[in-house]
Amino acid sequence: AGVMRGAVSAFQRWQFRDGRPNRSARVLSGLLGIAFAAGIGPNQAVTIEVRGRKTGRKISFPIVVVDYEGERYLVAMMGDKTNWVRNLRADNRAVLQRGRREDVSVVEDFSSNRAAILRRYLEISAGARPFFPITRRAPLVDFERIVDEYPVFRVAPAV
């Protein structure tokens, strides 16, 4: 099982080797996005729709929503170089879809809860684990060391 898990992790890293999804990752992302939007898949999995900051076009992709202390959060597993992070920083409006569409505001979180949110994210998002330098069982202090590398956004009702 460990060899298979290692092969899957290597494949996932290959799909995003330049910090951007390659064709394989885009196809898989599209399929997962359709499934998650329809309500198929893990409960935390949704499709998010954001507006491109340059093109203005709507961009959809699958993402995991982290529940932590009664709030919902999004975590950028590829760090702040990802387009969706830049798009949300430019326009904090988005649509989450899992069976139904929900208009939301997404605001970057700089609270002291980020380390715990990152750890919770790794607990529920197996697909993100290869992109983190620590395991989901690492002590909270290890997560505190990497909080600045992985943006966290709080999901709130649209205003």
N, C-alpha and C positions, 0 to 999 in steps of 0.2 A: 504493500500500500504506500510506503514511503517513497519508493522509486517512482510510482505512478504520480504521486502528489508533486514530486520534484519535477517530473516531466511537464505536468500541467502548469506549474509555476513558471518554468522556463518558457513555455509556449506563450503564456500570458505576457511575460516581460517582452518577448519577441514581438508580439502584436503591438506594443507601445514603445518600441526600442528607441525612437527619437523623441519620446515625450508626446507623440501624437499617434492616433490609431492608424494602423496600416489597413489595407483593403480587407483582410480577414477580420480584423477587429470591427471595422465599420459594418460589414455584413452581419456579424454576430450581434453587434449593438442594435442594428435595425430590427432583427428578428426578436431579440429580447424586449426591445421597446414596444413592439406590437403586442407581444404576449403580456407584458406588465400593464400596459394601458388597458388591456381587456380584462385585467384582474387575475391573470394566470401567473403563477410563480409565488415566491415567498411574500409574506404579508408586508414586509418592509420595502419591497421592490415596486417602484413606480416609474412612469415615464415623465420626464420633465421637458417642458417646452419653454425655450428662452428666445429672445430676439437677438439676432446677430448685431453686434455693435457697429460693424462696417456696412453690411449688406442690408440690414433691417429685416432679413428673412427669418422666419421661424425655424428654429433648430430643435429637434427632439432627440432624446437619448435616454437610456435606462439609468437609474440611479437608486441608491439605497437611502431611505429615510431613517435616521437614528432617533429613537425616542429616548430622551434623557430628562428626568425630573419634570415630567409633564410637558416638555417642549419638544419640538421636532427640529432636527438639524440635518444638513447636508455636509458631506466631507469630500474634499477634492483629493482622491487617491493619487493623482499624478502631480499634486502640488499646484502652486499658483501660476504655472506656465500654461495651464489648460485654457482653452478658449471659453469654456462655460464660466469659469471664474472671472475672466476679463469681461465677458458679456454681462454677468450679474453685477459686477462692480460698476458698469456703465449704466445699467438699467435694472433695478432690483425687482422688477415684476416678472413672474413666471406662472406657468400652469402646471400643476401636478395632475397626473391622470392614473387612476387605478380603478377601472370600472366607470368612474364619473370624473368629470373635470372640476378642478378646484383652482380658482385664481388665488395666487398668494403673493406676498411680498417676502423677499429673501434678503436678509441683512447680515453682513459679515459679523461674526461673533469674536470678540477679543477678551471674553471673560476668563476668569480663573477656572472655569469648568472645561476648557478645551481639552486638557489631557484626559479627563474622564470620558469625554465625548469620543475622542479618538479611540480609546480602549474599547468602549462600547461598540463603535463602528467595526473594529476588527473582530469583535465577538460575533457580530451578525452578518458580516460581509466577507465571506470566504474568498471571493474573487479579488478583493483588495489586498489581501495579505501579502502576496508576492511583491507588492510595491512599497512595503514598509520595512525599515531596517530592524524592527523588533517584532516579537511575537505578541499575540493577544493576551498572553499570560504574563507579560513583562510587568514589573512594578510600575506604579503610577509615575514615579520619579523619571523613569525612562521615557514615558510619553511626554512629560513636561519638557524634556530636552528637545523634542521634535515638533512641538506645537506650531512653531513659526514656519515650518516647511509644508504643512498641510492645512490650507484654509478651511474654516468651519463657518457655515452660514446657518442662521436661525430662520426657520420658516414661520411666518405669521400670516393672518388673514390679509387679503389685499386691502389696500386703503384707497 
